[in-house]
Amino acid sequence: MKDHVTIKSGKHSLSIYLDKDLPFSELLEEAEEKFRASAHFFQGSVMALSFENRVLTKMEEEQMIELISDTAGIYIPCIINHNDKNEKIYKSIVEQSIASAPEPDGFFYRGTLKRRQVLESERSIVVIGDIEDGAAVISKGSILVIGTISGFAHAGAAGRKDAFIAALDMEPARLRIGDKEVKPVIGGSYSWARLS
């Protein structure tokens, strides 16, 4: 029998090879069986995720992420797009997530926030897109942006001093953690901000 779903894991990432011809509902069933069988191995891990051999719609991607998180207990802070050469960046983001958010308390927002758009969250948030000038993200937890922050980002909005902000690129109008204004630190492939 041919494997339609193949799982390959590294220290910081999980690659899932998906058959491009099998109906998606059948891929979900096979993925659930495989992740349920290996849940003891993955339980509680934090990993970046990539899909191989098949382009998923946003809804299919969300279904697969939810299935993997629920079935195997994996916290997924970001999705890897192999068109980008950002393996080290994703590794850093995953490590930052492990250090600063031991409880999986976040969620994903996919898309770019444009001028006058405001995204507010009770939990930590991963934005897969940009925060453009004039847009804002406000979170009671931490903020990870797989893109550029040009607008306003406020992490730890309920007073959490251990929250952080990380992005692939930062040219922000303002950054705030808790009740303090902060400046980004540019470090290699990505930028971050946290209270000292």
Buried (B, 14 or more C-beta within 10 A) or exposed (E): EEEBBBBEBEEBBBBBBBBEEBEBEEBBBBBBEBBEEBBEEBEEBBBBBBBEEBEBEEEBBEBBBEBBBEBBBBBBBBBBEEEEEBBEBBBBBBBBBBEBBEEBBBEBBEEBBBEEBEBEBEBBBBBBBBBBBBBBBBBBBBBBBBBBBBBBBBBBBEEBEBBBBBBBBBEBBEBBBBEEEBEBEEEEBBBBBBBE
